[in-house]
């Protein structure tokens, strides 16, 4: 501190051997206060900037985690869609097979007839 060379009994700093002769004490205090205020302002600004950078880093990490989760969910959705389509196809096949089996009370093995027709068609007979 500029005023650490001594103190009076009232706690006020003295000017012996600290300030050059003829320097106004009030002006020196005001100038020192301005510098201290500037330093304090800079320190506060640096702290705020560090806090913002920390928040930004945390937000970026959270974004990376969420993007990973979105990717995983999209893959799961794709698999579920494929499974749903396969199940629908199987259901349609079973419904068609059941419809072929119901021929007005007659029990005809439509699968056998289908295979027979395909065999005749492929062999050319």
N, CA, C and O atoms as a GROMACS GRO file, in nm:
protein
  500
    1UNK      N    1   0.085  -0.118   0.000
    1UNK     CA    2   0.000   0.000   0.000
    1UNK      C    3   0.088   0.123   0.000
    1UNK      O    4   0.195   0.123   0.061
    2UNK      N    5   0.046   0.226  -0.067
    2UNK     CA    6   0.124   0.348  -0.074
    2UNK      C    7   0.136   0.416   0.061
    2UNK      O    8   0.228   0.495   0.080
    3UNK      N    9   0.049   0.389   0.154
    3UNK     CA   10   0.042   0.462   0.279
    3UNK      C   11   0.085   0.377   0.398
    3UNK      O   12   0.043   0.405   0.510
    4UNK      N   13   0.168   0.275   0.377
    4UNK     CA   14   0.204   0.184   0.484
    4UNK      C   15   0.325   0.229   0.566
    4UNK      O   16   0.371   0.154   0.652
    5UNK      N   17   0.376   0.346   0.545
    5UNK     CA   18   0.496   0.386   0.616
    5UNK      C   19   0.469   0.421   0.761
    5UNK      O   20   0.562   0.430   0.841
    6UNK      N   21   0.348   0.441   0.795
    6UNK     CA   22   0.317   0.473   0.935
    6UNK      C   23   0.172   0.509   0.949
    6UNK      O   24   0.104   0.540   0.851
    7UNK      N   25   0.122   0.505   1.072
    7UNK     CA   26  -0.017   0.539   1.098
    7UNK      C   27  -0.021   0.627   1.221
    7UNK      O   28   0.060   0.614   1.312
    8UNK      N   29  -0.116   0.715   1.221
    8UNK     CA   30  -0.135   0.795   1.341
    8UNK      C   31  -0.221   0.716   1.437
    8UNK      O   32  -0.267   0.608   1.402
    9UNK      N   33  -0.242   0.766   1.555
    9UNK     CA   34  -0.319   0.694   1.655
    9UNK      C   35  -0.465   0.680   1.615
    9UNK      O   36  -0.535   0.593   1.667
   10UNK      N   37  -0.513   0.763   1.524
   10UNK     CA   38  -0.651   0.755   1.480
   10UNK      C   39  -0.671   0.652   1.368
   10UNK      O   40  -0.784   0.628   1.328
   11UNK      N   41  -0.564   0.592   1.317
   11UNK     CA   42  -0.574   0.492   1.213
   11UNK      C   43  -0.561   0.549   1.075
   11UNK      O   44  -0.570   0.473   0.978
   12UNK      N   45  -0.540   0.679   1.059
   12UNK     CA   46  -0.524   0.741   0.928
   12UNK      C   47  -0.380   0.728   0.884
   12UNK      O   48  -0.290   0.741   0.967
   13UNK      N   49  -0.354   0.704   0.758
   13UNK     CA   50  -0.216   0.691   0.711
   13UNK      C   51  -0.146   0.826   0.712
   13UNK      O   52  -0.208   0.931   0.700
   14UNK      N   53  -0.019   0.819   0.728
   14UNK     CA   54   0.063   0.941   0.724
   14UNK      C   55   0.142   0.943   0.596
   14UNK      O   56   0.151   0.841   0.527
   15UNK      N   57   0.198   1.058   0.563
   15UNK     CA   58   0.267   1.074   0.436
   15UNK      C   59   0.418   1.074   0.449
   15UNK      O   60   0.486   1.103   0.351
   16UNK      N   61   0.474   1.045   0.563
   16UNK     CA   62   0.619   1.055   0.579
   16UNK      C   63   0.690   0.951   0.494
   16UNK      O   64   0.666   0.831   0.512
   17UNK      N   65   0.775   0.992   0.403
   17UNK     CA   66   0.862   0.912   0.318
   17UNK      C   67   0.786   0.824   0.219
   17UNK      O   68   0.845   0.734   0.160
   18UNK      N   69   0.656   0.849   0.199
   18UNK     CA   70   0.581   0.768   0.103
   18UNK      C   71   0.547   0.852  -0.018
   18UNK      O   72   0.569   0.808  -0.131
   19UNK      N   73   0.495   0.970   0.001
   19UNK     CA   74   0.457   1.056  -0.109
   19UNK      C   75   0.566   1.161  -0.131
   19UNK      O   76   0.627   1.208  -0.035
   20UNK      N   77   0.588   1.196  -0.254
   20UNK     CA   78   0.685   1.304  -0.279
   20UNK      C   79   0.634   1.435  -0.218
   20UNK      O   80   0.514   1.454  -0.202
   21UNK      N   81   0.725   1.520  -0.187
   21UNK     CA   82   0.688   1.647  -0.125
   21UNK      C   83   0.599   1.726  -0.220
   21UNK      O   84   0.624   1.731  -0.341
   22UNK      N   85   0.497   1.787  -0.167
   22UNK     CA   86   0.406   1.870  -0.243
   22UNK      C   87   0.290   1.795  -0.306
   22UNK      O   88   0.208   1.856  -0.374
   23UNK      N   89   0.282   1.662  -0.284
   23UNK     CA   90   0.172   1.585  -0.339
   23UNK      C   91   0.052   1.597  -0.248
   23UNK      O   92   0.064   1.585  -0.126
   24UNK      N   93  -0.062   1.622  -0.306
   24UNK     CA   94  -0.184   1.636  -0.229
   24UNK      C   95  -0.229   1.497  -0.185
   24UNK      O   96  -0.244   1.408  -0.268
   25UNK      N   97  -0.250   1.477  -0.055
   25UNK     CA   98  -0.290   1.348   0.001
   25UNK      C   99  -0.426   1.305  -0.053
   25UNK      O  100  -0.442   1.187  -0.085
   26UNK      N  101  -0.522   1.392  -0.064
   26UNK     CA  102  -0.656   1.358  -0.112
   26UNK      C  103  -0.649   1.312  -0.258
   26UNK      O  104  -0.718   1.217  -0.296
   27UNK      N  105  -0.567   1.377  -0.339
   27UNK     CA  106  -0.553   1.338  -0.480
   27UNK      C  107  -0.488   1.201  -0.490
   27UNK      O  108  -0.527   1.120  -0.573
   28UNK      N  109  -0.389   1.174  -0.406
   28UNK     CA  110  -0.323   1.044  -0.408
   28UNK      C  111  -0.419   0.934  -0.366
   28UNK      O  112  -0.420   0.826  -0.426
   29UNK      N  113  -0.501   0.960  -0.264
   29UNK     CA  114  -0.598   0.862  -0.218
   29UNK      C  115  -0.701   0.837  -0.326
   29UNK      O  116  -0.738   0.723  -0.352
   30UNK      N  117  -0.748   0.944  -0.390
   30UNK     CA  118  -0.847   0.930  -0.496
   30UNK      C  119  -0.789   0.850  -0.612
   30UNK      O  120  -0.856   0.763  -0.668
   31UNK      N  121  -0.666   0.880  -0.648
   31UNK     CA  122  -0.601   0.807  -0.758
   31UNK      C  123  -0.581   0.661  -0.720
   31UNK      O  124  -0.603   0.572  -0.803
   32UNK      N  125  -0.539   0.634  -0.598
   32UNK     CA  126  -0.521   0.496  -0.553
   32UNK      C  127  -0.655   0.424  -0.548
   32UNK      O  128  -0.662   0.305  -0.580
   33UNK      N  129  -0.759   0.491  -0.508
   33UNK     CA  130  -0.892   0.432  -0.504
   33UNK      C  131  -0.941   0.398  -0.645
   33UNK      O  132  -1.004   0.294  -0.664
   34UNK      N  133  -0.914   0.482  -0.740
   34UNK     CA  134  -0.954   0.458  -0.877
   34UNK      C  135  -0.881   0.336  -0.932
   34UNK      O  136  -0.942   0.252  -0.998
   35UNK      N  137  -0.754   0.326  -0.904
   35UNK     CA  138  -0.677   0.211  -0.951
   35UNK      C  139  -0.728   0.084  -0.883
   35UNK      O  140  -0.744  -0.019  -0.949
   36UNK      N  141  -0.754   0.091  -0.754
   36UNK     CA  142  -0.806  -0.025  -0.683
   36UNK      C  143  -0.944  -0.064  -0.738
   36UNK      O  144  -0.974  -0.182  -0.751
   37UNK      N  145  -1.027   0.034  -0.770
   37UNK     CA  146  -1.158   0.006  -0.826
   37UNK      C  147  -1.144  -0.059  -0.964
   37UNK      O  148  -1.218  -0.152  -0.998
   38UNK      N  149  -1.047  -0.008  -1.043
   38UNK     CA  150  -1.024  -0.068  -1.175
   38UNK      C  151  -0.977  -0.212  -1.161
   38UNK      O  152  -1.023  -0.300  -1.235
   39UNK      N  153  -0.887  -0.237  -1.069
   39UNK     CA  154  -0.836  -0.372  -1.047
   39UNK      C  155  -0.949  -0.462  -1.000
   39UNK      O  156  -0.964  -0.575  -1.047
   40UNK      N  157  -1.030  -0.412  -0.907
   40UNK     CA  158  -1.142  -0.491  -0.856
   40UNK      C  159  -1.241  -0.521  -0.969
   40UNK      O  160  -1.294  -0.631  -0.978
   41UNK      N  161  -1.265  -0.422  -1.054
   41UNK     CA  162  -1.355  -0.442  -1.167
   41UNK      C  163  -1.299  -0.548  -1.263
   41UNK      O  164  -1.373  -0.634  -1.312
   42UNK      N  165  -1.169  -0.541  -1.289
   42UNK     CA  166  -1.107  -0.641  -1.375
   42UNK      C  167  -1.113  -0.780  -1.315
   42UNK      O  168  -1.138  -0.878  -1.385
   43UNK      N  169  -1.089  -0.789  -1.185
   43UNK     CA  170  -1.095  -0.919  -1.117
   43UNK      C  171  -1.237  -0.974  -1.124
   43UNK      O  172  -1.257  -1.093  -1.152
   44UNK      N  173  -1.336  -0.889  -1.099
   44UNK     CA  174  -1.475  -0.933  -1.108
   44UNK      C  175  -1.510  -0.978  -1.250
   44UNK      O  176  -1.578  -1.078  -1.269
   45UNK      N  177  -1.463  -0.902  -1.348
   45UNK     CA  178  -1.487  -0.939  -1.487
   45UNK      C  179  -1.422  -1.073  -1.521
   45UNK      O  180  -1.482  -1.155  -1.591
   46UNK      N  181  -1.301  -1.094  -1.471
   46UNK     CA  182  -1.231  -1.221  -1.495
   46UNK      C  183  -1.305  -1.337  -1.429
   46UNK      O  184  -1.315  -1.445  -1.487
   47UNK      N  185  -1.356  -1.315  -1.309
   47UNK     CA  186  -1.431  -1.419  -1.240
   47UNK      C  187  -1.559  -1.452  -1.317
   47UNK      O  188  -1.594  -1.569  -1.332
   48UNK      N  189  -1.629  -1.348  -1.365
   48UNK     CA  190  -1.751  -1.370  -1.442
   48UNK      C  191  -1.721  -1.446  -1.571
   48UNK      O  192  -1.794  -1.537  -1.609
   49UNK      N  193  -1.610  -1.408  -1.637
   49UNK     CA  194  -1.573  -1.476  -1.761
   49UNK      C  195  -1.538  -1.622  -1.734
   49UNK      O  196  -1.576  -1.709  -1.812
   50UNK      N  197  -1.468  -1.648  -1.626
   50UNK     CA  198  -1.434  -1.787  -1.591
   50UNK      C  199  -1.560  -1.867  -1.561
   50UNK      O  200  -1.571  -1.983  -1.600
   51UNK      N  201  -1.655  -1.805  -1.492
   51UNK     CA  202  -1.781  -1.873  -1.463
   51UNK      C  203  -1.858  -1.902  -1.592
   51UNK      O  204  -1.915  -2.010  -1.608
   52UNK      N  205  -1.858  -1.806  -1.685
   52UNK     CA  206  -1.926  -1.827  -1.814
   52UNK      C  207  -1.860  -1.938  -1.893
   52UNK      O  208  -1.927  -2.022  -1.954
   53UNK      N  209  -1.726  -1.940  -1.892
   53UNK     CA  210  -1.655  -2.045  -1.965
   53UNK      C  211  -1.684  -2.182  -1.904
   53UNK      O  212  -1.698  -2.280  -1.977
   54UNK      N  213  -1.694  -2.190  -1.773
   54UNK     CA  214  -1.728  -2.315  -1.706
   54UNK      C  215  -1.869  -2.359  -1.744
   54UNK      O  216  -1.892  -2.476  -1.772
   55UNK      N  217  -1.964  -2.264  -1.745
   55UNK     CA  218  -2.100  -2.295  -1.785
   55UNK      C  219  -2.105  -2.341  -1.930
   55UNK      O  220  -2.178  -2.434  -1.965
   56UNK      N  221  -2.027  -2.275  -2.015
   56UNK     CA  222  -2.022  -2.313  -2.156
   56UNK      C  223  -1.966  -2.454  -2.172
   56UNK      O  224  -2.020  -2.533  -2.249
   57UNK      N  225  -1.861  -2.485  -2.099
   57UNK     CA  226  -1.803  -2.620  -2.105
   57UNK      C  227  -1.903  -2.724  -2.058
   57UNK      O  228  -1.917  -2.830  -2.120
   58UNK      N  229  -1.974  -2.695  -1.950
   58UNK     CA  230  -2.076  -2.788  -1.900
   58UNK      C  231  -2.189  -2.805  -2.002
   58UNK      O  232  -2.238  -2.915  -2.023
   59UNK      N  233  -2.229  -2.695  -2.065
   59UNK     CA  234  -2.335  -2.701  -2.165
   59UNK      C  235  -2.289  -2.785  -2.285
   59UNK      O  236  -2.367  -2.864  -2.340
   60UNK      N  237  -2.164  -2.768  -2.326
   60UNK     CA  238  -2.112  -2.848  -2.439
   60UNK      C  239  -2.108  -2.996  -2.404
   60UNK      O  240  -2.140  -3.080  -2.487
   61UNK      N  241  -2.069  -3.027  -2.280
   61UNK     CA  242  -2.068  -3.167  -2.238
   61UNK      C  243  -2.210  -3.223  -2.236
   61UNK      O  244  -2.233  -3.337  -2.278
   62UNK      N  245  -2.303  -3.145  -2.188
   62UNK     CA  246  -2.443  -3.189  -2.184
   62UNK      C  247  -2.497  -3.208  -2.325
   62UNK      O  248  -2.571  -3.303  -2.351
   63UNK      N  249  -2.460  -3.121  -2.416
   63UNK     CA  250  -2.502  -3.134  -2.556
   63UNK      C  251  -2.448  -3.265  -2.614
   63UNK      O  252  -2.520  -3.336  -2.684
   64UNK      N  253  -2.320  -3.295  -2.586
   64UNK     CA  254  -2.261  -3.419  -2.638
   64UNK      C  255  -2.335  -3.541  -2.584
   64UNK      O  256  -2.361  -3.636  -2.657
   65UNK      N  257  -2.368  -3.539  -2.455
   65UNK     CA  258  -2.442  -3.650  -2.395
   65UNK      C  259  -2.580  -3.664  -2.459
   65UNK      O  260  -2.622  -3.774  -2.492
   66UNK      N  261  -2.648  -3.552  -2.476
   66UNK     CA  262  -2.782  -3.556  -2.535
   66UNK      C  263  -2.779  -3.600  -2.681
   66UNK      O  264  -2.867  -3.673  -2.725
   67UNK      N  265  -2.676  -3.556  -2.756
   67UNK     CA  266  -2.664  -3.601  -2.895
   67UNK      C  267  -2.641  -3.750  -2.902
   67UNK      O  268  -2.694  -3.818  -2.990
   68UNK      N  269  -2.563  -3.803  -2.810
   68UNK     CA  270  -2.540  -3.947  -2.804
   68UNK      C  271  -2.670  -4.021  -2.774
   68UNK      O  272  -2.699  -4.124  -2.835
   69UNK      N  273  -2.747  -3.969  -2.679
   69UNK     CA  274  -2.875  -4.030  -2.645
   69UNK      C  275  -2.971  -4.026  -2.763
   69UNK      O  276  -3.043  -4.123  -2.788
   70UNK      N  277  -2.973  -3.914  -2.836
   70UNK     CA  278  -3.060  -3.902  -2.952
   70UNK      C  279  -3.020  -4.005  -3.057
   70UNK      O  280  -3.106  -4.070  -3.117
   71UNK      N  281  -2.891  -4.021  -3.079
   71UNK     CA  282  -2.843  -4.120  -3.176
   71UNK      C  283  -2.886  -4.260  -3.136
   71UNK      O  284  -2.933  -4.337  -3.220
   72UNK      N  285  -2.870  -4.293  -3.009
   72UNK     CA  286  -2.911  -4.425  -2.960
   72UNK      C  287  -3.062  -4.446  -2.977
   72UNK      O  288  -3.106  -4.553  -3.018
   73UNK      N  289  -3.140  -4.344  -2.945
   73UNK     CA  290  -3.285  -4.354  -2.958
   73UNK      C  291  -3.328  -4.366  -3.104
   73UNK      O  292  -3.423  -4.438  -3.134
   74UNK      N  293  -3.257  -4.297  -3.194
   74UNK     CA  294  -3.290  -4.310  -3.336
   74UNK      C  295  -3.262  -4.451  -3.386
   74UNK      O  296  -3.340  -4.506  -3.464
   75UNK      N  297  -3.152  -4.510  -3.340
   75UNK     CA  298  -3.121  -4.648  -3.378
   75UNK      C  299  -3.227  -4.744  -3.324
   75UNK      O  300  -3.272  -4.834  -3.394
   76UNK      N  301  -3.266  -4.722  -3.199
   76UNK     CA  302  -3.369  -4.806  -3.139
   76UNK      C  303  -3.502  -4.791  -3.214
   76UNK      O  304  -3.572  -4.890  -3.237
   77UNK      N  305  -3.536  -4.670  -3.251
   77UNK     CA  306  -3.658  -4.645  -3.327
   77UNK      C  307  -3.654  -4.716  -3.462
   77UNK      O  308  -3.754  -4.775  -3.504
   78UNK      N  309  -3.540  -4.712  -3.528
   78UNK     CA  310  -3.526  -4.781  -3.656
   78UNK      C  311  -3.546  -4.931  -3.640
   78UNK      O  312  -3.615  -4.994  -3.719
   79UNK      N  313  -3.484  -4.988  -3.536
   79UNK     CA  314  -3.501  -5.131  -3.510
   79UNK      C  315  -3.646  -5.166  -3.480
   79UNK      O  316  -3.698  -5.266  -3.528
   80UNK      N  317  -3.711  -5.083  -3.401
   80UNK     CA  318  -3.851  -5.107  -3.368
   80UNK      C  319  -3.939  -5.098  -3.492
   80UNK      O  320  -4.033  -5.176  -3.508
   81UNK      N  321  -3.909  -5.004  -3.580
   81UNK     CA  322  -3.986  -4.990  -3.703
   81UNK      C  323  -3.969  -5.115  -3.790
   81UNK      O  324  -4.066  -5.165  -3.848
   82UNK      N  325  -3.846  -5.164  -3.799
   82UNK     CA  326  -3.821  -5.285  -3.878
   82UNK      C  327  -3.893  -5.405  -3.816
   82UNK      O  328  -3.951  -5.486  -3.888
   83UNK      N  329  -3.890  -5.415  -3.684
   83UNK     CA  330  -3.960  -5.525  -3.617
   83UNK      C  331  -4.110  -5.514  -3.639
   83UNK      O  332  -4.178  -5.614  -3.662
   84UNK      N  333  -4.163  -5.392  -3.632
   84UNK     CA  334  -4.306  -5.372  -3.653
   84UNK      C  335  -4.346  -5.415  -3.794
   84UNK      O  336  -4.448  -5.481  -3.812
   85UNK      N  337  -4.265  -5.377  -3.893
   85UNK     CA  338  -4.295  -5.414  -4.031
   85UNK      C  339  -4.290  -5.566  -4.049
   85UNK      O  340  -4.375  -5.624  -4.116
   86UNK      N  341  -4.190  -5.630  -3.987
   86UNK     CA  342  -4.180  -5.776  -3.997
   86UNK      C  343  -4.301  -5.842  -3.931
   86UNK      O  344  -4.354  -5.940  -3.984
   87UNK      N  345  -4.343  -5.792  -3.818
   87UNK     CA  346  -4.460  -5.849  -3.751
   87UNK      C  347  -4.587  -5.828  -3.833
   87UNK      O  348  -4.672  -5.918  -3.840
   88UNK      N  349  -4.601  -5.713  -3.895
   88UNK     CA  350  -4.718  -5.687  -3.980
   88UNK      C  351  -4.720  -5.783  -4.099
   88UNK      O  352  -4.824  -5.836  -4.136
   89UNK      N  353  -4.602  -5.804  -4.159
   89UNK     CA  354  -4.593  -5.897  -4.272
   89UNK      C  355  -4.631  -6.038  -4.228
   89UNK      O  356  -4.704  -6.108  -4.298
   90UNK      N  357  -4.581  -6.079  -4.114
   90UNK     CA  358  -4.614  -6.212  -4.062
   90UNK      C  359  -4.763  -6.224  -4.034
   90UNK      O  360  -4.824  -6.326  -4.064
   91UNK      N  361  -4.821  -6.121  -3.977
   91UNK     CA  362  -4.965  -6.121  -3.948
   91UNK      C  363  -5.046  -6.133  -4.077
   91UNK      O  364  -5.142  -6.210  -4.084
   92UNK      N  365  -5.008  -6.057  -4.179
   92UNK     CA  366  -5.078  -6.065  -4.307
   92UNK      C  367  -5.068  -6.206  -4.367
   92UNK      O  368  -5.167  -6.260  -4.417
   93UNK      N  369  -4.949  -6.263  -4.360
   93UNK     CA  370  -4.931  -6.400  -4.411
   93UNK      C  371  -5.020  -6.498  -4.336
   93UNK      O  372  -5.083  -6.585  -4.397
   94UNK      N  373  -5.025  -6.484  -4.205
   94UNK     CA  374  -5.109  -6.574  -4.126
   94UNK      C  375  -5.258  -6.554  -4.156
   94UNK      O  376  -5.334  -6.650  -4.162
   95UNK      N  377  -5.297  -6.428  -4.175
   95UNK     CA  378  -5.437  -6.400  -4.208
   95UNK      C  379  -5.473  -6.459  -4.344
   95UNK      O  380  -5.581  -6.516  -4.361
   96UNK      N  381  -5.382  -6.446  -4.441
   96UNK     CA  382  -5.408  -6.505  -4.572
   96UNK      C  383  -5.415  -6.657  -4.565
   96UNK      O  384  -5.499  -6.720  -4.627
   97UNK      N  385  -5.325  -6.713  -4.487
   97UNK     CA  386  -5.325  -6.859  -4.471
   97UNK      C  387  -5.454  -6.906  -4.406
   97UNK      O  388  -5.513  -7.006  -4.447
   98UNK      N  389  -5.499  -6.832  -4.303
   98UNK     CA  390  -5.625  -6.867  -4.236
   98UNK      C  391  -5.742  -6.850  -4.331
   98UNK      O  392  -5.835  -6.931  -4.328
   99UNK      N  393  -5.740  -6.748  -4.415
   99UNK     CA  394  -5.848  -6.727  -4.510
   99UNK      C  395  -5.851  -6.838  -4.614
   99UNK      O  396  -5.959  -6.881  -4.655
  100UNK      N  397  -5.734  -6.884  -4.656
  100UNK     CA  398  -5.730  -6.995  -4.752
  100UNK      C  399  -5.782  -7.124  -4.690
  100UNK      O  400  -5.841  -7.207  -4.758
  101UNK      N  401  -5.759  -7.140  -4.560
  101UNK     CA  402  -5.802  -7.262  -4.492
  101UNK      C  403  -5.954  -7.268  -4.479
  101UNK      O  404  -6.013  -7.376  -4.478
  102UNK      N  405  -6.018  -7.152  -4.470
  102UNK     CA  406  -6.163  -7.147  -4.456
  102UNK      C  407  -6.226  -7.140  -4.595
  102UNK      O  408  -6.236  -7.032  -4.654
  103UNK      N  409  -6.268  -7.252  -4.643
  103UNK     CA  410  -6.325  -7.254  -4.779
  103UNK      C  411  -6.470  -7.299  -4.771
  103UNK      O  412  -6.508  -7.396  -4.837
  104UNK      N  413  -6.549  -7.233  -4.694
  104UNK     CA  414  -6.692  -7.262  -4.687
  104UNK      C  415  -6.721  -7.397  -4.623
  104UNK      O  416  -6.813  -7.464  -4.669
  105UNK      N  417  -6.653  -7.438  -4.524
  105UNK     CA  418  -6.678  -7.563  -4.454
  105UNK      C  419  -6.595  -7.678  -4.507
  105UNK      O  420  -6.578  -7.779  -4.438
  106UNK      N  421  -6.544  -7.666  -4.630
  106UNK     CA  422  -6.461  -7.773  -4.683
  106UNK      C  423  -6.320  -7.756  -4.630
  106UNK      O  424  -6.269  -7.645  -4.620
  107UNK      N  425  -6.260  -7.861  -4.597
  107UNK     CA  426  -6.123  -7.857  -4.547
  107UNK      C  427  -6.028  -7.893  -4.661
  107UNK      O  428  -6.009  -8.010  -4.692
  108UNK      N  429  -5.969  -7.791  -4.721
  108UNK     CA  430  -5.876  -7.811  -4.832
  108UNK      C  431  -5.740  -7.757  -4.788
  108UNK      O  432  -5.731  -7.647  -4.733
  109UNK      N  433  -5.639  -7.834  -4.812
  109UNK     CA  434  -5.505  -7.789  -4.776
  109UNK      C  435  -5.454  -7.697  -4.885
  109UNK      O  436  -5.396  -7.741  -4.985
  110UNK      N  437  -5.477  -7.567  -4.865
  110UNK     CA  438  -5.439  -7.468  -4.966
  110UNK      C  439  -5.288  -7.458  -4.980
  110UNK      O  440  -5.238  -7.429  -5.090
  111UNK      N  441  -5.215  -7.480  -4.875
  111UNK     CA  442  -5.069  -7.475  -4.882
  111UNK      C  443  -5.020  -7.585  -4.976
  111UNK      O  444  -4.928  -7.563  -5.056
  112UNK      N  445  -5.081  -7.704  -4.967
  112UNK     CA  446  -5.043  -7.815  -5.055
  112UNK      C  447  -5.073  -7.779  -5.200
  112UNK      O  448  -4.991  -7.802  -5.289
  113UNK      N  449  -5.192  -7.721  -5.224
  113UNK     CA  450  -5.229  -7.684  -5.360
  113UNK      C  451  -5.136  -7.575  -5.415
  113UNK      O  452  -5.098  -7.579  -5.532
  114UNK      N  453  -5.101  -7.479  -5.330
  114UNK     CA  454  -5.010  -7.372  -5.373
  114UNK      C  455  -4.876  -7.430  -5.413
  114UNK      O  456  -4.820  -7.393  -5.517
  115UNK      N  457  -4.823  -7.520  -5.331
  115UNK     CA  458  -4.693  -7.581  -5.361
  115UNK      C  459  -4.700  -7.666  -5.488
  115UNK      O  460  -4.605  -7.671  -5.565
  116UNK      N  461  -4.811  -7.732  -5.507
  116UNK     CA  462  -4.830  -7.815  -5.625
  116UNK      C  463  -4.831  -7.728  -5.751
  116UNK      O  464  -4.767  -7.762  -5.851
  117UNK      N  465  -4.905  -7.618  -5.747
  117UNK     CA  466  -4.912  -7.529  -5.862
  117UNK      C  467  -4.776  -7.467  -5.890
  117UNK      O  468  -4.735  -7.456  -6.006
  118UNK      N  469  -4.704  -7.427  -5.787
  118UNK     CA  470  -4.570  -7.371  -5.806
  118UNK      C  471  -4.476  -7.474  -5.866
  118UNK      O  472  -4.394  -7.441  -5.951
  119UNK      N  473  -4.487  -7.597  -5.822
  119UNK     CA  474  -4.400  -7.702  -5.875
  119UNK      C  475  -4.431  -7.728  -6.024
  119UNK      O  476  -4.340  -7.745  -6.105
  120UNK      N  477  -4.558  -7.731  -6.056
  120UNK     CA  478  -4.595  -7.751  -6.195
  120UNK      C  479  -4.550  -7.635  -6.282
  120UNK      O  480  -4.507  -7.655  -6.395
  121UNK      N  481  -4.561  -7.516  -6.229
  121UNK     CA  482  -4.522  -7.397  -6.304
  121UNK      C  483  -4.371  -7.396  -6.327
  121UNK      O  484  -4.325  -7.365  -6.437
  122UNK      N  485  -4.293  -7.428  -6.225
  122UNK     CA  486  -4.147  -7.423  -6.237
  122UNK      C  487  -4.092  -7.537  -6.322
  122UNK      O  488  -3.988  -7.521  -6.388
  123UNK      N  489  -4.158  -7.652  -6.323
  123UNK     CA  490  -4.107  -7.763  -6.404
  123UNK      C  491  -4.158  -7.756  -6.546
  123UNK      O  492  -4.103  -7.823  -6.634
  124UNK      N  493  -4.260  -7.679  -6.570
  124UNK     CA  494  -4.312  -7.661  -6.706
  124UNK      C  495  -4.403  -7.772  -6.750
  124UNK      O  496  -4.431  -7.782  -6.870
  125UNK      N  497  -4.452  -7.854  -6.663
  125UNK     CA  498  -4.541  -7.965  -6.701
  125UNK      C  499  -4.684  -7.920  -6.708
  125UNK      O  500  -4.772  -8.001  -6.738
   0.00000   0.00000   0.00000
